[in-house]
Structures are given as structure tokens and as C-alpha cells.
Amino acid sequence: MKKSLTIKMFVITFTSFLLFLTGIVLVQSIYFHYFYESNKINGIISNINAFSAQYEQEEWNDEELFRQMNKFSVHHNSSMQVSELNLSHLMALETPTNAVDDDTQTDKYMVTILDDEQRYRDLFLEASEYQLVFHDGTPSKGETITLKGYLNGDETIIPTEINEIILQSADTVKEDNRVMYENEGEVVNIVYMTSNNDNTRSISTQALPLTAFQSDGTAATSSLTSTSLANISMKNDVHYVMSDIPYTHLKQVDFIKMMTLADGTQKLIKVNTSLQSVNEAMNMMKDYLPYFFLIAVLLSLTISVIYSRSVAKPIKHITGVANQMSTMDFSQKSNIKSANELGVLSHSLNQLSSNLQTALKELSQANEQLTMDMQEKEKQEQSRKEFIANASHELKTPLTVIRSYSEGLQDGVKESKRHDYTSIILDEANKMEHLIAEMTELSKLESNQIPYHKEMTEIQPFIVDTVTMIKETNHLFVEKCLHIEVRGTFGIAYVDIEKIKQAFINFLNNAIKYGDAHSTIIIEGIREATTTRIQITNDCPPLSEEQRSKVWDRFYTIDGSHNKETGGSGLGLAITKKILQYHPCRYGVKHVDRGVQFWFELNMN
């Protein structure tokens, strides 16, 4: 059953993918050519209208018109012809255009250079000037020339000297209101331009750069014959016709647009472009589609296998649950929640084992909860006993001392000792008050009753101030002849400065209590990406594994004596732990060479 279902799902899924991919390939093969062709034609029509609108608005002179025609031709890989509209051009729709007499032509060269400022500049030379500068030769593409002249706008130069040859027109150039230009540039293009007696101007890019163009445009544009008039289409005031290029399997499109300048002059714009790029794209697609189809089939095959297996997986799961139930193991449940037959079967199977499973689960949970409650109760009881014992011990010692010295005062000691007795009683009372305050503070910290006020704080100032205060007030520091060295960088942190200062004091007092005499306590700051790590290291006997694990417990001391010289109350590190946990901060203790290092990390945000 499982195998047949898997195979069936695989066949259906793979066939669906295959049909979908075949449809995509067929649609691209049939319709993409027409879409690409139409898009290219529409793009050129849009640009012809933009060219015409700009020409009407700016009324270019001959040189600027040639520049714009050249830019159009280069950008669109087309040939362009602009002429005044007359009867001969209307007749050109039926008869080919004849070449004009050379005597009526005006020859010019437009040279485009790329100067040192990486800007393209155009300059116009009469045929005689061109021959004078380049000695009847044609400069190669990339050849460097030196140029002097005047800027006429941003992109056009009126030359007066090229390659140290003074041009004939230099004397006619006026310097008024013109910016002088002097630079070197690389030749990137040369266009040979002609204007004949009917004001026809031609530009073509069908040949390679640095190639002269025909004067009447007949070599670059094809005439519209009478046989093609029936095929002329119009869109957005632009007439166009598509025809075959002789001796090739390529098509070309001829565009014609008539326009009227502000002075009433009518112009005819002719553009010819080849659809070779469409054929190239289609040929490339024909080469590409077999690889695409093969990869898509392999991907479909993989997806179909995965999908068919995913359908069979729920059935395998239900079978596994049934097998577990047959061995009286009701712990496994079917997780199939679908609304089909598999979901109904899964639900029925779960219902079958629900009563026993629920009973077993409740019993197991009850036993676990009872065990946890007992352990927690024992832990709380043990903690309560330890707390009472430790608190009683801590309070008993000063109370015993106070009672003994009070009885001595009551019995009437010598007057010379009364001051010592009262000092001892007051000192023990202060210790008891300090212990009670620590116990109260720890209790409040554990119940989150103490508010925290965090702010961005410089760490090093309070480190230095605290070290100074400890040196002046801690008698063990003086008696042991200890030294404190502060090193590293601390930066800033987002903390409750009073709480962190209290934690730091506890660490430092702990290092002084257990530090070897005549040793140095090192306080080091290590600044990281988002934290500052503070390490307090002292020279002392190493701690055992048990001591390191219990050092943060309440009333725990290293020597277990709780004496006033070294042991203390054992609450300092417990309070420190709660302060660091609230911020929150990482903290710990570890062995180092000749001693122990306590550390904690403060967050910068």
C-alpha cells in the first residue's frame, strides 16, 4: 500500500511539473520573438519623439544637430537622416533617393575625445582643417592629441590649435564670454558629415567608429518602395515599415516622422535600425532552453521524490504507533492532524490509547512532582536549619561578648578598664548591627524588594575611589603590608553604580582577607566589544573544587570559622552574587598562578 501510494504520487507530481515546464518553453519559443520585436520598435518610436520634441524646443544649429544625431545613432545602433520636407522626399516613398552633386555638399568632421577629466568633448573641423592637422590621414582610435580652444557649452569645444597647429578659423573666434580650454584627450570617434543642397543631414553607425558616412544617407537607410506602402504602420505620429535585409535572414525597420520647427520649416526624420539583436536573442534562447529544460526536469524529479515521500511519511508514522501499541507501549502518539482519512485514522488511534496513556502520564507526573516537592522541602528545610544555625552562631558570639563585658561592668571593674569594656561592647554591637543589615539586605535582594537605578557610568573612577577608600579604612590591608595595582582599560557600562560598587568592595575585601602578606592584589580591566571584564587576583592558597562551588553560598567561609580576622559573616559574596545576577552579569572564580581570581563582566548597554 505504502509503496503503491508513493509511486502514484510521484508520477502525478512529476507529470504536472513536466507539463508546466513544457508549456513555458513553448510559450517562450513562439511568443518571445514577437514581444522582443515589438518592445524594440516601441522603444525607438519613443526616442524618436523625444528627439523631435527636444529639436523643436532647442532649435539646434547644424553642429549641435549633428552631435545629437550621432548620439542617437550610437545609443540605438541605428542610422539617422534629418532633412527639410519637400516634394523629393515625398517621392522617396516610391522611388529610391539619388546621390547629390558633390559641389553642393558641405563637408565637416566631428571629432569626439575623452579628456584628462574623463569627460567626452566634441569639436568640429572643416575638411581643410582636418587634412591640415592629420596630414590626409585618419588617427587611430585611442590616439592622444593636444587641444586648445574655447568651451561652447558643457560638451562642445571651438578649437583654435590642435597638436601645436594653429587652425585657419582661430582668428575668427572671439574670447568674449567664453571659457578657454587647454587639455589632452584620446580620440574615441570621428564622424564625417555632409549637408547637401536640400539641407539633408545624415548620421549612421552601421560601420565601425572612425569611418566616414555617406552624404545622402542612401547607404545607411533603405528607401520605402511602393510595394511596401501597404505595410506601413503608424504609432504615436511615427510611420514605420518592416522589411527583409537582402542576402540575410535578418529584418530591418524604417521609421519616418514629420515635424515642424517654430519658424514653420518642416523636417523629415528618417531612422533605420536592424533587428539583428532580436535574432541573436532568439538564437541564444534556443541554445539556452535545452539546458534550462534539462535542469528544470532534474529539479522537478527531485521535488517529486521529496513530495511523494512526504505523503507516505504520515502512513509510516501511523504504522509505527500501531506497532508500539501492539507491544503495550502507549507512550507514543500520532501527530497527524490533517482533515483527510489519515487524520481521522490518527485521531481514532489516539483515542484508543488515550485512557491508559493519560493514567500512566498522570501517575508518572504525580511521582515526579512528589519527588521534586520532597527534595525541595528537604532543601528548604536544610537551608532554613543552616540559616538559623549560622545566624544564631553569628549573633551568639557578639551577644556573649556583650553579656560578659556587661556583667563585668555590673560587678564593678576598675575605673581604668571601664572605657575598654564599653568600647568592646560598642564594637560588638556594631558588628551585630552590620550582620543584621547584611542579612536584611540579602533577604530583600532575594525577594527583589530593592530597586535598581541603572545609568551609563564610567567604571575606572569608582574603581580608583574604592581602592583609595579601602587602603585608608581596611586595617588588614595595612597589617599584611599588601599592595593594589590597577591596570587595563575599563570604559563605560550601563549599571546601578552603587550596587556594583558594593559588589566590587566585597570582592576586594575578600581578596584582602585571604591574600598572602606582602603580596600584590591586581585589579585588571579588559574592554571587549559589548562588555568590560573586571578581574581581581590575589596570591593565596588554592581553593578546592568544593570550595569554589560553595563560595557563593550564604554564611559560607573558606576556613569555616567565621572569625573576625579572616572568616567574616560569609554573606558578602552571596550579596554580590544576587547583585550581579540582577544586572545581569557573567561572573565566576578560577585558579591562576599562585592564587585565585574572581571576575565579572559589565554590559555596555
C-alpha positions as CSV (number, residue, x, y, z in Angstrom):
1,M,0.0,0.0,0.0
2,K,2.7,2.5,1.0
3,K,4.8,1.7,-2.0
4,S,2.0,2.0,-4.5
5,L,0.8,5.3,-3.0
6,T,4.3,6.7,-3.1
7,I,4.7,5.7,-6.7
8,K,1.3,7.1,-7.7
9,M,2.1,10.5,-6.0
10,F,5.5,10.6,-7.7
11,V,4.0,10.0,-11.2
12,I,1.3,12.6,-10.8
13,T,3.6,15.3,-9.4
14,F,6.4,14.7,-11.9
15,T,3.9,14.7,-14.8
16,S,2.4,18.0,-13.6
17,F,5.8,19.7,-13.4
18,L,6.7,18.3,-16.9
19,L,3.6,19.7,-18.5
20,F,4.1,23.1,-16.8
21,L,7.7,23.3,-18.0
22,T,6.8,22.3,-21.5
23,G,4.2,25.0,-21.6
24,I,6.7,27.6,-20.5
25,V,9.2,26.5,-23.2
26,L,6.6,26.5,-25.9
27,V,5.3,30.0,-25.0
28,Q,8.8,31.4,-24.9
29,S,9.7,29.8,-28.3
30,I,6.5,31.1,-30.0
31,Y,5.8,34.5,-28.5
32,F,9.0,35.8,-27.1
33,H,10.2,36.8,-30.6
34,Y,7.2,39.0,-31.2
35,F,7.3,40.5,-27.7
36,Y,11.0,41.4,-28.1
37,E,10.5,42.8,-31.6
38,S,7.5,44.9,-30.5
39,N,9.3,46.2,-27.4
40,K,12.3,47.3,-29.5
41,I,10.1,49.1,-32.1
42,N,8.2,50.9,-29.3
43,G,11.4,52.0,-27.7
44,I,12.8,53.5,-30.8
45,I,9.5,55.3,-31.6
46,S,9.5,56.8,-28.1
47,N,13.1,58.0,-28.5
48,I,12.3,59.5,-32.0
49,N,9.5,61.5,-30.4
50,A,11.8,62.6,-27.6
51,F,14.5,63.6,-30.2
52,S,11.9,65.6,-32.2
53,A,10.5,67.4,-29.1
54,Q,13.9,68.4,-28.0
55,Y,14.8,69.6,-31.5
56,E,11.7,71.7,-31.7
57,Q,12.3,73.2,-28.2
58,E,16.0,74.0,-28.5
59,E,16.2,74.7,-32.3
60,W,19.7,73.2,-32.7
61,N,22.2,74.6,-35.2
62,D,23.9,72.3,-37.7
63,E,26.7,71.3,-35.5
64,E,24.5,70.6,-32.4
65,L,22.1,68.7,-34.7
66,F,24.9,66.5,-36.0
67,R,26.0,65.9,-32.4
68,Q,22.6,64.8,-31.3
69,M,22.1,62.7,-34.4
70,N,25.4,61.0,-33.6
71,K,24.4,60.3,-30.0
72,F,21.1,58.9,-31.1
73,S,22.7,56.6,-33.7
74,V,25.3,55.4,-31.2
75,H,22.8,54.8,-28.4
76,H,20.3,52.9,-30.6
77,N,22.7,51.3,-33.1
78,S,20.7,52.9,-35.9
79,S,21.3,55.3,-38.8
80,M,19.5,58.6,-38.9
81,Q,18.8,61.2,-41.5
82,V,17.2,64.7,-41.0
83,S,16.2,66.8,-43.9
84,E,13.8,69.5,-45.0
85,L,10.4,68.2,-46.2
86,N,9.8,68.8,-49.9
87,L,8.4,67.0,-52.9
88,S,11.5,65.0,-53.5
89,H,11.2,63.4,-50.1
90,L,7.6,62.6,-50.6
91,M,8.6,60.9,-53.9
92,A,11.2,58.9,-52.0
93,L,8.4,56.8,-50.7
94,E,8.1,55.4,-54.2
95,T,11.5,55.9,-55.8
96,P,15.0,55.5,-54.4
97,T,16.8,58.7,-53.5
98,N,19.7,59.6,-55.9
99,A,23.0,60.8,-54.7
100,V,23.6,64.6,-54.8
101,D,26.2,66.5,-56.6
102,D,29.5,66.8,-54.6
103,D,29.6,70.6,-55.4
104,T,26.6,71.2,-53.3
105,Q,27.9,69.4,-50.2
106,T,29.4,71.0,-47.1
107,D,31.9,68.6,-45.6
108,K,32.8,68.6,-41.9
109,Y,34.3,66.2,-39.3
110,M,33.0,65.8,-35.8
111,V,35.8,64.5,-33.5
112,T,34.9,63.1,-30.1
113,I,37.7,62.9,-27.5
114,L,37.9,61.7,-23.9
115,D,40.0,64.3,-22.0
116,D,42.0,64.0,-18.8
117,E,38.9,64.9,-16.7
118,Q,37.2,61.8,-18.1
119,R,34.6,63.8,-19.9
120,Y,33.6,63.4,-23.6
121,R,34.0,66.6,-25.7
122,D,33.0,67.2,-29.3
123,L,34.8,69.5,-31.8
124,F,34.0,70.3,-35.4
125,L,36.7,70.7,-38.1
126,E,36.3,71.8,-41.7
127,A,37.6,69.3,-44.2
128,S,40.7,71.5,-45.0
129,E,41.4,71.9,-41.2
130,Y,41.1,68.1,-40.7
131,Q,43.6,67.5,-43.6
132,L,46.0,70.1,-42.1
133,V,46.0,68.6,-38.7
134,F,46.1,64.9,-39.6
135,H,48.0,65.2,-42.9
136,D,45.3,63.5,-45.0
137,G,45.4,60.5,-42.7
138,T,43.0,59.2,-40.1
139,P,44.1,59.0,-36.5
140,S,43.7,55.6,-34.8
141,K,41.3,55.1,-32.0
142,G,42.9,56.0,-28.7
143,E,45.5,58.4,-30.2
144,T,46.3,61.3,-27.9
145,I,46.0,64.9,-29.2
146,T,46.7,68.2,-27.6
147,L,44.0,70.8,-27.9
148,K,43.5,74.5,-27.3
149,G,40.3,76.4,-27.8
150,Y,37.1,77.7,-26.1
151,L,34.2,75.9,-24.4
152,N,30.9,76.3,-26.2
153,G,28.6,74.8,-23.5
154,D,29.5,71.7,-21.5
155,E,30.3,69.2,-24.2
156,T,31.4,71.3,-27.3
157,I,34.8,72.9,-28.0
158,I,35.6,75.5,-30.5
159,P,39.2,74.6,-31.4
160,T,42.0,77.1,-32.2
161,E,45.1,74.9,-32.1
162,I,45.5,71.1,-32.4
163,N,48.8,69.3,-31.9
164,E,50.5,72.8,-32.0
165,I,49.0,73.5,-35.4
166,I,47.0,76.8,-35.4
167,L,43.8,76.4,-37.3
168,Q,42.6,78.8,-40.0
169,S,39.5,79.7,-38.0
170,A,41.5,80.7,-35.0
171,D,41.3,84.4,-35.9
172,T,37.6,84.4,-36.1
173,V,37.0,83.0,-32.6
174,K,36.0,85.7,-30.1
175,E,37.1,85.2,-26.5
176,D,34.2,87.2,-25.1
177,N,32.0,85.3,-22.6
178,R,33.8,82.0,-23.4
179,V,35.9,79.8,-21.2
180,M,39.3,78.9,-22.5
181,Y,40.1,75.2,-22.8
182,E,43.5,73.6,-23.0
183,N,43.9,69.8,-22.4
184,E,44.9,66.5,-23.9
185,G,42.5,63.8,-24.9
186,E,42.1,60.4,-26.6
187,V,40.3,60.2,-29.9
188,V,37.3,57.9,-29.4
189,N,35.2,58.6,-32.5
190,I,35.3,60.6,-35.8
191,V,32.2,61.2,-37.9
192,Y,32.3,62.5,-41.4
193,M,29.3,64.7,-42.0
194,T,27.8,66.2,-45.1
195,S,25.0,68.7,-45.7
196,N,23.7,68.9,-49.3
197,N,21.7,71.5,-51.2
198,D,18.3,70.2,-49.9
199,N,19.5,70.5,-46.2
200,T,19.7,66.7,-45.8
201,R,21.9,65.7,-42.9
202,S,22.9,62.1,-42.4
203,I,24.4,60.1,-39.5
204,S,24.9,56.3,-39.4
205,T,26.6,53.9,-37.0
206,Q,26.3,50.8,-39.2
207,A,30.1,51.0,-39.9
208,L,32.9,50.8,-37.3
209,P,33.9,54.0,-35.4
210,L,36.3,56.3,-37.2
211,T,34.5,55.6,-40.6
212,A,33.1,58.3,-42.9
213,F,29.3,58.4,-43.6
214,Q,27.5,58.8,-46.9
215,S,26.3,62.3,-47.8
216,D,22.7,61.5,-48.8
217,G,22.2,58.6,-46.4
218,T,21.4,56.1,-49.1
219,A,24.0,53.6,-47.9
220,A,22.6,53.8,-44.4
221,T,18.9,53.9,-44.9
222,S,16.7,51.9,-47.2
223,S,14.0,53.6,-49.2
224,L,10.4,52.7,-48.9
225,T,9.3,51.3,-52.1
226,S,5.7,51.3,-53.4
227,T,5.4,47.6,-52.8
228,S,5.9,48.2,-49.0
229,L,3.5,51.1,-48.7
230,A,0.7,48.8,-47.8
231,N,2.7,47.5,-44.9
232,I,3.4,51.0,-43.4
233,S,2.2,51.2,-39.8
234,M,1.9,54.3,-37.5
235,K,2.2,54.7,-33.8
236,N,2.5,58.0,-31.9
237,D,2.9,60.1,-35.1
238,V,5.7,57.9,-36.3
239,H,5.3,55.8,-39.5
240,Y,7.3,52.6,-39.7
241,V,7.6,49.6,-42.0
242,M,9.4,46.3,-41.5
243,S,11.3,44.6,-44.4
244,D,14.0,42.0,-45.0
245,I,17.6,42.9,-45.4
246,P,18.8,41.4,-48.7
247,Y,21.1,38.4,-48.7
248,T,20.4,37.8,-45.0
249,H,17.7,36.3,-42.8
250,L,17.5,39.5,-40.8
251,K,14.8,42.1,-40.7
252,Q,15.1,45.9,-40.5
253,V,12.7,48.7,-39.6
254,D,12.5,52.1,-41.3
255,F,10.9,54.9,-39.3
256,I,9.7,58.3,-40.6
257,K,8.5,61.2,-38.6
258,M,7.5,64.7,-39.9
259,M,7.9,67.7,-37.6
260,T,7.6,71.5,-37.9
261,L,10.0,73.9,-36.3
262,A,9.0,77.3,-34.7
263,D,9.8,79.2,-37.9
264,G,7.5,77.0,-40.0
265,T,10.2,74.8,-41.5
266,Q,9.1,71.2,-41.9
267,K,11.6,68.5,-41.2
268,L,11.6,64.8,-42.1
269,I,13.3,62.4,-39.7
270,K,14.3,59.0,-41.1
271,V,15.7,56.2,-38.9
272,N,16.8,52.8,-40.0
273,T,17.6,50.0,-37.5
274,S,18.3,46.4,-37.7
275,L,16.5,43.7,-35.7
276,Q,19.7,41.6,-35.6
277,S,19.7,41.8,-31.8
278,V,16.2,40.1,-31.8
279,N,17.6,37.2,-33.9
280,E,20.7,37.0,-31.7
281,A,18.5,36.9,-28.6
282,M,16.3,34.2,-30.1
283,N,19.3,32.1,-31.2
284,M,20.8,32.4,-27.7
285,M,17.5,31.3,-26.2
286,K,17.3,28.3,-28.5
287,D,20.8,27.3,-27.3
288,Y,19.9,28.0,-23.6
289,L,16.4,26.4,-23.5
290,P,17.7,22.8,-23.7
291,Y,19.9,23.3,-20.7
292,F,17.1,25.1,-18.8
293,F,14.7,22.3,-19.6
294,L,17.2,19.6,-18.5
295,I,17.9,21.4,-15.2
296,A,14.2,22.0,-14.6
297,V,13.4,18.4,-15.3
298,L,16.0,17.2,-12.8
299,L,14.8,19.7,-10.2
300,S,11.2,18.6,-10.8
301,L,12.3,15.0,-10.4
302,T,13.9,15.8,-7.1
303,I,10.9,17.8,-5.9
304,S,8.5,15.0,-6.9
305,V,10.5,12.4,-5.0
306,I,10.6,14.6,-1.9
307,Y,6.8,15.3,-2.2
308,S,5.8,11.7,-2.7
309,R,7.9,10.6,0.3
310,S,6.4,13.3,2.4
311,V,2.9,12.0,1.6
312,A,3.9,8.4,2.5
313,K,5.6,9.6,5.8
314,P,2.3,10.0,7.8
315,I,1.3,6.4,6.9
316,K,4.6,5.1,8.1
317,H,4.2,7.2,11.3
318,I,0.7,5.8,12.0
319,T,2.0,2.2,11.3
320,G,4.8,2.8,13.8
321,V,2.3,4.0,16.5
322,A,0.2,0.9,15.9
323,N,3.2,-1.3,16.3
324,Q,4.1,0.4,19.6
325,M,0.6,-0.2,20.9
326,S,0.8,-3.9,20.0
327,T,3.7,-4.2,22.5
328,M,1.6,-2.4,25.2
329,D,3.6,0.8,24.8
330,F,1.1,3.6,24.8
331,S,3.5,6.5,25.3
332,Q,3.8,7.3,21.6
333,K,1.0,9.4,20.0
334,S,0.2,10.0,16.3
335,N,0.7,13.7,15.4
336,I,-1.2,13.6,12.1
337,K,-3.7,16.5,12.3
338,S,-4.9,16.6,8.7
339,A,-8.6,16.7,7.8
340,N,-8.4,13.7,5.4
341,E,-8.8,10.0,6.1
342,L,-5.3,9.9,7.5
343,G,-6.2,12.5,10.1
344,V,-9.4,10.5,11.1
345,L,-7.3,7.3,11.4
346,S,-4.8,9.1,13.5
347,H,-7.4,10.5,15.8
348,S,-9.1,7.1,16.3
349,L,-5.8,5.6,17.1
350,N,-5.0,8.2,19.7
351,Q,-8.5,7.8,21.3
352,L,-7.9,4.1,21.6
353,S,-4.9,4.6,23.8
354,S,-5.8,7.9,25.5
355,N,-7.3,6.5,28.8
356,L,-4.4,4.3,29.6
357,Q,-1.9,6.8,28.4
358,T,-3.4,9.6,30.4
359,A,-3.4,7.4,33.6
360,L,0.2,6.4,33.1
361,K,1.2,10.0,32.4
362,E,-0.6,11.4,35.4
363,L,0.9,8.8,37.6
364,S,4.3,9.5,36.3
365,Q,3.9,13.2,36.7
366,A,2.5,12.8,40.2
367,N,5.5,10.7,41.2
368,E,7.9,13.2,39.7
369,Q,6.1,16.1,41.4
370,L,6.1,14.3,44.7
371,T,9.8,13.6,44.4
372,M,10.6,17.2,43.4
373,D,8.4,18.5,46.3
374,M,10.2,16.3,48.8
375,Q,13.6,17.3,47.5
376,E,12.6,21.0,47.5
377,K,11.2,20.7,51.0
378,E,14.3,18.9,52.3
379,K,16.4,21.6,50.6
380,Q,14.4,24.4,52.1
381,E,14.5,22.7,55.5
382,Q,18.2,22.2,55.3
383,S,18.6,25.8,54.1
384,R,16.4,27.0,57.0
385,K,18.4,25.0,59.5
386,E,21.7,26.2,58.2
387,F,20.4,29.8,58.1
388,I,19.1,29.6,61.7
389,A,22.3,27.9,62.8
390,N,24.6,30.3,61.1
391,A,22.5,33.3,62.1
392,S,22.4,32.0,65.7
393,H,26.1,31.5,65.7
394,E,26.8,34.9,64.2
395,L,24.5,36.6,66.7
396,K,25.5,34.4,69.6
397,T,29.2,35.4,69.5
398,P,28.7,39.2,69.8
399,L,25.8,38.7,72.3
400,T,28.1,36.5,74.5
401,V,30.8,39.1,74.4
402,I,28.3,41.9,75.2
403,R,26.8,39.9,78.1
404,S,30.3,39.1,79.6
405,Y,31.6,42.6,79.5
406,S,28.2,44.0,80.7
407,E,28.4,41.6,83.8
408,G,31.9,42.8,84.3
409,L,30.7,46.4,84.4
410,Q,27.9,45.4,86.7
411,D,30.3,43.7,89.1
412,G,32.3,46.8,89.3
413,V,35.6,46.6,87.3
414,K,38.4,49.0,87.8
415,E,37.7,52.5,86.6
416,S,40.7,52.2,84.2
417,K,39.1,49.2,82.4
418,R,35.6,50.7,82.1
419,H,36.5,52.5,78.9
420,D,37.9,49.4,77.3
421,Y,34.8,47.4,78.3
422,T,32.4,49.9,76.8
423,S,34.5,50.1,73.6
424,I,34.3,46.3,73.2
425,I,30.6,46.3,73.9
426,L,30.0,49.0,71.3
427,D,32.2,47.3,68.8
428,E,30.4,44.0,69.1
429,A,27.0,45.8,68.9
430,N,28.2,47.5,65.7
431,K,29.2,44.1,64.3
432,M,25.9,42.6,65.2
433,E,24.1,45.6,63.6
434,H,26.2,45.1,60.5
435,L,25.4,41.4,60.3
436,I,21.7,42.1,60.7
437,A,21.9,44.7,58.0
438,E,23.6,42.3,55.6
439,M,21.0,39.6,56.4
440,T,18.2,42.0,55.8
441,E,19.8,43.2,52.5
442,L,20.3,39.7,51.3
443,S,16.7,38.9,52.1
444,K,15.5,41.9,50.1
445,L,17.8,41.1,47.2
446,E,16.4,37.5,47.1
447,S,12.8,38.8,47.1
448,N,13.6,41.6,44.6
449,Q,12.5,44.3,47.0
450,I,15.4,46.6,46.4
451,P,15.0,48.9,43.3
452,Y,17.9,49.3,40.8
453,H,18.7,52.6,39.1
454,K,20.9,51.9,36.0
455,E,22.7,54.5,34.0
456,M,25.8,54.8,31.7
457,T,28.7,55.2,34.1
458,E,32.5,55.5,33.8
459,I,33.9,52.4,35.5
460,Q,37.5,53.5,36.3
461,P,36.7,56.5,38.5
462,F,34.7,54.4,41.0
463,I,37.4,51.6,40.9
464,V,40.1,54.1,41.8
465,D,38.0,55.8,44.5
466,T,37.1,52.5,46.1
467,V,40.7,51.3,46.1
468,T,41.7,54.6,47.8
469,M,39.0,54.2,50.4
470,I,40.0,50.5,51.1
471,K,43.6,51.5,51.6
472,E,42.6,54.1,54.2
473,T,40.0,52.1,56.2
474,N,40.8,48.4,56.0
475,H,43.2,47.5,58.9
476,L,44.1,44.1,57.4
477,F,45.4,45.8,54.3
478,V,47.9,47.7,56.4
479,E,48.7,44.8,58.8
480,K,49.5,42.5,55.9
481,C,51.5,45.1,54.0
482,L,49.6,44.5,50.8
483,H,49.7,46.4,47.6
484,I,47.0,47.0,45.0
485,E,47.7,47.5,41.3
486,V,45.1,48.8,38.9
487,R,45.7,48.1,35.2
488,G,44.0,47.8,31.8
489,T,41.0,49.8,30.4
490,F,37.5,49.8,31.8
491,G,35.4,52.1,29.6
492,I,31.7,52.6,30.5
493,A,28.8,50.3,31.4
494,Y,25.1,50.5,32.0
495,V,24.8,49.7,35.7
496,D,23.5,50.7,39.1
497,I,26.8,52.2,40.2
498,E,26.0,51.9,44.0
499,K,25.2,48.2,43.7
500,I,28.2,47.4,41.5
501,K,30.4,49.4,43.9
502,Q,29.1,47.3,46.8
503,A,29.9,44.1,44.8
504,F,33.4,45.3,44.0
505,I,34.1,46.2,47.7
506,N,33.0,42.7,48.7
507,F,35.4,41.2,46.1
508,L,38.2,43.4,47.2
509,N,37.7,42.8,50.9
510,N,37.6,39.1,50.2
511,A,41.0,39.4,48.3
512,I,42.5,41.3,51.3
513,K,41.2,38.8,53.9
514,Y,42.7,35.7,52.2
515,G,45.7,37.3,50.4
516,D,49.2,36.4,51.4
517,A,51.1,39.0,53.4
518,H,53.4,41.3,51.4
519,S,51.6,40.3,48.1
520,T,50.0,42.4,45.4
521,I,46.3,42.4,44.6
522,I,45.8,43.0,40.8
523,I,42.7,44.7,39.5
524,E,42.5,44.5,35.8
525,G,40.0,45.8,33.2
526,I,39.6,44.2,29.9
527,R,37.4,46.0,27.4
528,E,35.6,43.9,24.8
529,A,33.1,44.6,22.1
530,T,30.0,44.9,24.3
531,T,31.3,44.2,27.8
532,T,34.1,45.2,30.2
533,R,35.6,42.4,32.2
534,I,36.9,43.2,35.7
535,Q,39.3,40.7,37.3
536,I,40.5,40.8,41.0
537,T,43.5,38.5,41.5
538,N,45.4,37.8,44.8
539,D,48.1,35.5,46.0
540,C,46.6,32.8,48.3
541,P,46.3,29.1,48.8
542,P,44.3,27.4,46.0
543,L,40.6,26.6,46.5
544,S,39.3,23.1,46.2
545,E,36.5,22.1,43.8
546,E,34.0,22.0,46.7
547,Q,35.2,25.4,48.0
548,R,34.8,27.0,44.5
549,S,31.2,25.6,44.2
550,K,30.2,26.8,47.7
551,V,32.0,30.2,47.8
552,W,28.8,32.0,46.7
553,D,26.5,30.3,49.4
554,R,25.2,32.2,52.4
555,F,27.3,32.1,55.6
556,Y,30.0,30.1,53.8
557,T,33.6,30.9,54.7
558,I,36.8,29.3,53.4
559,D,38.0,28.2,56.9
560,G,34.6,27.7,58.3
561,S,35.5,29.6,61.5
562,H,33.5,32.9,61.0
563,N,36.3,34.6,62.9
564,K,36.5,38.4,62.7
565,E,40.0,38.4,61.3
566,T,39.5,36.3,58.1
567,G,36.2,34.5,58.0
568,G,33.7,37.3,58.3
569,S,30.0,36.7,58.2
570,G,30.0,34.7,54.9
571,L,27.3,37.0,53.4
572,G,29.4,39.3,51.2
573,L,29.8,37.0,48.2
574,A,26.1,35.9,48.5
575,I,25.0,39.5,48.3
576,T,27.5,40.1,45.4
577,K,26.0,37.1,43.5
578,K,22.5,38.5,43.7
579,I,23.6,41.9,42.6
580,L,25.4,40.5,39.5
581,Q,22.6,38.2,38.7
582,Y,20.1,41.0,38.6
583,H,22.0,43.3,36.2
584,P,22.6,40.6,34.6
585,C,26.4,39.9,34.6
586,R,28.5,36.9,34.0
587,Y,30.8,36.1,36.9
588,G,33.0,33.4,38.3
589,V,36.1,32.3,40.2
590,K,39.1,30.3,38.9
591,H,42.7,29.4,39.8
592,V,45.6,31.3,38.5
593,D,49.3,31.2,39.1
594,R,49.9,31.4,42.9
595,G,46.4,32.4,43.7
596,V,42.7,32.9,43.0
597,Q,40.9,35.2,40.5
598,F,37.4,36.5,40.9
599,W,35.9,38.1,37.8
600,F,32.7,39.7,36.5
601,E,31.6,41.3,33.3
602,L,29.6,44.6,32.9
603,N,27.4,45.2,29.9
604,M,27.8,48.4,27.9
605,N,24.1,48.6,27.0
